[in-house]
Amino acid sequence: MSGIVTYGSYIPRYRIKPEEIARVWGEDAESIKNGIYILSKSVPAPDEDVATIAVEAARNALRRKRIDPKRIGAIYVGSESHPYAVKPTATIVAAAIGADFRLFSADYEFACKAGTAGMQNVKAMVDSGFIEYGMAIGADTSQGAPGDVLEYTASAGGTAFILGKKDVIAEINDTVSVTSDTPDFWRREGQPYPSHGERFTGEPAYFRHLTSAAKMMMEKANTTPKDYNYVVFHQPNGKFPTRAAKMLGFEESQFREGLLTPVIGNTYSGSMMTGLSAILDIAKPGDRILAVSFGSGAGSDAFDITVTDRIEEMERHAAPTIKEQLSKVKWLDYAMYAKFKKKIVVGDGIE
């Protein structure tokens, strides 16, 4: 059966706390922290973007499993903050890791589930025998307008999964998706920051799609929440996935390890995938995982995953684990954060 052969993540070490953002805008930091359950968020350095994050995640995946990059037959990068409007990020990743010229590659976009859409396509290509290995990446340097509630959560990070049939550490038993035209979140071409229809964000968008996909997956797999050791959801904030897990009947012990947004913020396309990466850092053979992404606009992809004995043979510490990356932090004040995120225009603004 096909599944994850290796994985790697990258989270920038720069962070900012909600207290610092609230100080600038004269807001109540405690009510914000408690309302959306956010303690800090990651911030990309001035020289970091989706391409550099995706490359680091891909290289970390290859550090854990020494696969010849030329055997990777497809690379798909999902993001809503690709550095170029017209030029693929996937080709940059391919060149950086030394992939072969004969390669399927593309950039995907479906808000925060673009990376998992890539996973589904790679799995289909592997299952059909069309390629031996394929790489799916979810990465973002997400945007939030100054003073907008998104500024407290929009962060940066990404994860790469290499899928194949040999030496699989986590079998993807099955996957399902749900999709609808729900206008909860959007950004038009040329606009620097997204807009959101707040009353659509929760029940009609996130909770409807994510819980529906989770229930569909469990029905198809003939499982219940008790059959899973871990569950991980898309994390726009710390509150939504916690509530969704409890709505579906999961306990805190099942979702705690994959819940990263309270400390790194919402990495958008990298969100659920990075949470799954954190689980794989500690998973044992036989562990079963339910993983569900969500993308505004709107849709969810769900995966039923079983960890195999091969994970014990993997050099998991050959690349930084999520906990190791969380331990290396450089704090920013709002002025440096605004400079890093180019919210402050220097000189004539011409780059």
C-alpha positions as CSV (number, residue, x, y, z in Angstrom):
1,M,0.0,0.0,0.0
2,S,1.2,3.5,-0.7
3,G,1.8,6.1,1.9
4,I,4.3,8.5,3.5
5,V,7.9,7.3,3.0
6,T,9.5,10.4,4.6
7,Y,8.6,13.8,5.8
8,G,10.2,17.1,6.7
9,S,9.0,20.5,8.1
10,Y,10.4,24.0,8.4
11,I,9.2,26.7,10.8
12,P,10.9,30.1,11.0
13,R,12.4,30.8,14.4
14,Y,11.2,34.4,14.6
15,R,8.1,34.9,16.7
16,I,5.8,37.6,17.9
17,K,3.3,37.5,20.8
18,P,-0.3,38.7,20.7
19,E,0.4,41.1,23.5
20,E,2.8,43.0,21.3
21,I,0.3,43.2,18.4
22,A,-2.5,44.2,20.8
23,R,-0.2,46.9,22.4
24,V,0.1,48.6,19.1
25,W,-3.6,48.6,18.2
26,G,-4.8,49.3,21.7
27,E,-6.7,46.0,22.1
28,D,-7.2,43.6,25.0
29,A,-4.5,40.9,24.6
30,E,-6.0,38.6,27.2
31,S,-9.4,38.5,25.6
32,I,-7.8,37.8,22.2
33,K,-5.5,35.1,23.5
34,N,-8.4,33.4,25.3
35,G,-10.9,34.0,22.5
36,I,-8.8,32.3,19.7
37,Y,-6.3,30.4,21.9
38,I,-3.1,31.9,20.5
39,L,0.1,32.5,22.4
40,S,2.5,33.4,19.7
41,K,3.1,33.0,15.9
42,S,6.0,32.4,13.6
43,V,7.3,35.2,11.3
44,P,9.3,34.7,8.2
45,A,12.7,36.4,8.0
46,P,13.1,39.1,5.3
47,D,14.9,36.6,3.1
48,E,12.3,33.8,3.6
49,D,9.3,33.1,1.4
50,V,7.3,30.0,0.3
51,A,10.1,28.9,-2.0
52,T,12.8,28.9,0.7
53,I,10.4,27.3,3.2
54,A,9.4,24.6,0.8
55,V,13.0,23.9,-0.1
56,E,14.0,23.5,3.6
57,A,11.0,21.2,4.2
58,A,11.9,19.1,1.2
59,R,15.6,18.9,2.2
60,N,14.6,17.9,5.7
61,A,12.4,15.1,4.3
62,L,15.4,13.8,2.2
63,R,17.7,13.9,5.3
64,R,15.4,11.4,7.0
65,K,15.3,9.1,4.1
66,R,18.1,9.1,1.5
67,I,16.1,8.8,-1.6
68,D,17.7,9.7,-4.9
69,P,15.9,13.0,-5.9
70,K,16.0,11.8,-9.5
71,R,13.5,9.0,-8.5
72,I,10.9,11.6,-7.5
73,G,8.5,11.7,-10.4
74,A,6.2,14.6,-9.3
75,I,6.5,17.7,-7.1
76,Y,3.4,19.7,-6.2
77,V,3.6,22.8,-3.9
78,G,0.3,24.0,-2.4
79,S,0.2,27.6,-1.1
80,E,-1.8,30.8,-1.2
81,S,1.4,33.0,-1.0
82,H,3.6,31.8,-3.8
83,P,6.4,34.3,-4.3
84,Y,5.5,34.7,-8.0
85,A,2.2,35.3,-9.6
86,V,3.6,33.8,-12.8
87,K,6.4,31.3,-12.2
88,P,6.0,28.0,-10.3
89,T,7.5,27.4,-6.9
90,A,7.6,23.7,-7.6
91,T,10.4,24.1,-10.2
92,I,12.5,26.0,-7.7
93,V,12.1,23.1,-5.3
94,A,13.0,20.6,-8.0
95,A,16.2,22.4,-8.9
96,A,17.2,22.9,-5.3
97,I,17.0,19.2,-4.4
98,G,18.4,17.9,-7.7
99,A,15.3,16.3,-9.2
100,D,15.4,15.0,-12.7
101,F,14.4,17.1,-15.7
102,R,11.7,14.5,-16.5
103,L,9.3,15.5,-13.8
104,F,5.6,16.4,-13.2
105,S,5.4,19.6,-11.3
106,A,2.9,22.3,-10.6
107,D,1.7,24.8,-8.0
108,Y,-1.6,24.2,-6.4
109,E,-4.0,26.7,-4.8
110,F,-7.1,25.9,-2.7
111,A,-6.6,28.2,0.3
112,C,-5.3,26.1,3.2
113,K,-5.9,22.7,1.7
114,A,-3.7,23.1,-1.4
115,G,-1.0,20.9,0.1
116,T,-3.3,18.0,0.9
117,A,-4.8,18.2,-2.6
118,G,-1.2,17.6,-3.8
119,M,-1.0,14.6,-1.5
120,Q,-4.1,13.1,-3.0
121,N,-2.8,13.6,-6.5
122,V,0.6,12.1,-5.7
123,K,-1.0,9.1,-4.0
124,A,-3.1,8.5,-7.1
125,M,0.0,8.6,-9.3
126,V,1.9,6.3,-7.1
127,D,-1.0,3.9,-6.7
128,S,-1.4,3.7,-10.5
129,G,2.3,2.9,-11.0
130,F,2.7,6.1,-13.0
131,I,5.6,7.3,-10.7
132,E,7.8,5.7,-8.1
133,Y,7.9,8.6,-5.6
134,G,6.1,11.9,-5.5
135,M,6.5,14.9,-3.2
136,A,3.6,17.1,-1.9
137,I,4.4,20.3,0.0
138,G,2.1,22.7,1.9
139,A,3.8,26.0,2.7
140,D,2.7,29.6,3.3
141,T,3.8,33.0,4.5
142,S,0.2,34.0,5.3
143,Q,-1.1,37.5,5.2
144,G,-3.1,39.6,7.6
145,A,-3.8,43.3,7.2
146,P,-2.5,45.6,10.0
147,G,-5.0,45.7,12.8
148,D,-7.1,42.9,11.4
149,V,-7.9,39.9,13.6
150,L,-5.9,37.7,11.1
151,E,-2.7,39.5,12.1
152,Y,-2.8,37.6,15.4
153,T,-2.6,34.2,13.7
154,A,-1.3,34.5,10.1
155,S,2.2,32.9,10.3
156,A,4.7,31.0,8.2
157,G,5.9,27.4,7.9
158,G,5.6,24.3,5.7
159,T,5.8,20.6,5.4
160,A,6.9,18.1,2.7
161,F,5.8,14.5,2.4
162,I,7.3,12.1,0.0
163,L,4.9,9.3,-1.0
164,G,5.7,5.9,-2.5
165,K,5.1,2.2,-2.0
166,K,8.5,1.1,-0.7
167,D,9.7,1.5,3.0
168,V,6.4,3.3,3.8
169,I,6.4,4.6,7.4
170,A,2.7,5.6,7.4
171,E,0.2,3.9,5.1
172,I,-2.6,6.1,3.7
173,N,-5.4,3.7,3.9
174,D,-7.9,5.9,2.2
175,T,-8.8,9.6,1.6
176,V,-12.0,11.5,0.9
177,S,-12.9,15.1,0.1
178,V,-15.9,17.5,0.4
179,T,-16.3,20.8,-1.5
180,S,-18.7,23.7,-1.8
181,D,-18.8,27.3,-2.9
182,T,-18.8,29.0,0.5
183,P,-17.5,32.6,0.4
184,D,-15.8,32.7,3.8
185,F,-12.3,34.0,2.8
186,W,-10.8,35.4,-0.4
187,R,-8.1,37.6,-1.9
188,R,-8.3,39.0,-5.4
189,E,-5.3,39.2,-7.7
190,G,-3.1,42.1,-6.8
191,Q,-4.5,42.7,-3.3
192,P,-1.9,42.4,-0.5
193,Y,-4.3,41.1,2.2
194,P,-7.3,38.8,2.2
195,S,-10.9,39.6,3.2
196,H,-13.1,37.4,5.2
197,G,-16.9,37.0,5.7
198,E,-16.9,36.5,9.4
199,R,-20.3,35.0,9.7
200,F,-19.4,32.4,7.1
201,T,-16.0,31.5,8.7
202,G,-17.2,29.2,11.5
203,E,-20.3,27.0,11.1
204,P,-20.9,27.3,7.3
205,A,-17.3,26.9,6.3
206,Y,-14.8,25.4,8.8
207,F,-17.0,23.2,11.0
208,R,-19.4,22.0,8.2
209,H,-16.7,20.9,5.8
210,L,-14.1,19.6,8.3
211,T,-16.6,17.6,10.4
212,S,-18.4,16.3,7.3
213,A,-15.1,15.0,5.8
214,A,-14.1,13.4,9.1
215,K,-17.4,11.6,9.4
216,M,-17.3,10.5,5.8
217,M,-13.8,9.1,6.4
218,M,-14.8,7.2,9.5
219,E,-17.9,5.9,7.8
220,K,-15.9,4.7,4.9
221,A,-13.1,3.2,7.1
222,N,-15.7,1.7,9.5
223,T,-14.1,3.4,12.4
224,T,-15.0,5.5,15.4
225,P,-12.9,8.2,17.3
226,K,-11.8,5.4,19.7
227,D,-10.0,3.6,16.9
228,Y,-7.5,6.5,16.5
229,N,-4.5,7.2,18.6
230,Y,-4.2,10.7,17.1
231,V,-6.3,13.2,15.3
232,V,-5.1,16.4,13.6
233,F,-7.1,19.1,11.9
234,H,-6.5,22.3,10.0
235,Q,-5.8,25.0,12.6
236,P,-6.9,28.6,11.8
237,N,-6.5,29.2,15.5
238,G,-6.3,27.1,18.6
239,K,-10.0,27.2,19.4
240,F,-11.6,25.8,16.2
241,P,-9.8,22.5,16.0
242,T,-10.2,21.9,19.7
243,R,-13.9,22.4,19.4
244,A,-14.2,20.3,16.2
245,A,-12.4,17.4,17.9
246,K,-14.8,17.5,20.8
247,M,-17.8,17.8,18.5
248,L,-16.6,14.6,16.8
249,G,-16.0,12.7,20.1
250,F,-12.2,12.9,20.4
251,E,-10.3,13.4,23.6
252,E,-7.6,16.0,24.3
253,S,-5.0,13.2,24.4
254,Q,-5.7,12.5,20.8
255,F,-5.4,16.0,19.4
256,R,-2.9,17.6,21.8
257,E,0.3,16.5,20.0
258,G,-0.7,17.8,16.6
259,L,-2.1,21.1,17.9
260,L,0.6,23.7,17.0
261,T,-1.3,26.9,16.2
262,P,-1.3,28.2,19.8
263,V,2.5,28.5,19.5
264,I,3.2,29.0,15.8
265,G,0.0,30.5,14.5
266,N,-1.8,29.5,11.3
267,T,0.6,28.3,8.6
268,Y,-2.3,28.0,6.1
269,S,-1.4,25.3,3.6
270,G,1.2,24.0,6.0
271,S,-1.2,23.8,9.0
272,M,-2.6,20.3,9.1
273,M,0.5,18.8,7.4
274,T,2.8,20.3,10.0
275,G,0.6,19.0,12.8
276,L,0.8,15.6,11.2
277,S,4.6,16.0,11.0
278,A,4.6,16.6,14.8
279,I,2.7,13.4,15.3
280,L,5.0,11.4,13.1
281,D,7.9,12.7,15.2
282,I,6.6,10.6,18.1
283,A,4.4,8.0,16.5
284,K,4.8,4.2,17.1
285,P,4.1,1.2,14.8
286,G,0.4,0.5,14.7
287,D,-0.7,4.0,15.7
288,R,-3.7,5.2,13.7
289,I,-4.2,8.8,12.7
290,L,-7.2,10.8,11.3
291,A,-6.0,13.9,9.5
292,V,-8.4,16.5,8.0
293,S,-7.4,19.7,6.2
294,F,-9.7,22.6,5.4
295,G,-9.4,25.3,2.7
296,S,-11.6,28.3,2.5
297,G,-13.9,28.7,-0.4
298,A,-14.4,25.8,0.7
299,G,-13.4,22.2,1.2
300,S,-11.7,19.5,3.3
301,D,-9.5,16.5,2.6
302,A,-9.5,13.6,5.1
303,F,-6.9,10.9,5.4
304,D,-7.0,7.6,7.4
305,I,-3.4,6.7,8.2
306,T,-1.7,3.7,9.9
307,V,1.9,4.0,11.1
308,T,4.1,1.0,10.1
309,D,7.1,-0.8,11.7
310,R,9.3,1.1,9.2
311,I,9.1,4.2,11.3
312,E,11.4,2.6,13.9
313,E,14.1,2.3,11.2
314,M,13.8,5.9,10.1
315,E,16.4,8.5,11.2
316,R,13.8,10.9,12.6
317,H,16.5,13.0,14.3
318,A,18.4,13.3,11.0
319,A,16.3,16.5,10.5
320,P,15.0,18.9,13.1
321,T,11.8,17.6,14.8
322,I,8.9,20.0,15.4
323,K,9.7,20.2,19.1
324,E,13.3,21.1,18.3
325,Q,12.2,23.8,15.9
326,L,9.8,25.2,18.5
327,S,12.6,25.4,21.1
328,K,14.7,27.8,19.0
329,V,12.9,31.2,19.1
330,K,13.9,34.8,18.5
331,W,11.3,37.3,19.7
332,L,10.3,40.4,17.6
333,D,8.7,43.6,18.6
334,Y,6.0,45.0,16.3
335,A,8.4,47.4,14.5
336,M,10.7,44.6,13.5
337,Y,7.7,42.3,12.7
338,A,6.3,45.1,10.4
339,K,9.7,45.4,8.7
340,F,10.1,41.7,8.2
341,K,6.6,41.4,6.7
342,K,7.1,44.5,4.5
343,K,4.3,46.3,6.2
344,I,6.7,49.3,6.4
345,V,7.7,50.7,3.0
346,V,11.2,52.1,2.9
347,G,12.2,54.9,0.6
348,D,10.2,55.0,-2.6
349,G,8.9,51.5,-2.2
350,I,10.6,50.2,-5.3
351,E,12.3,46.9,-4.7
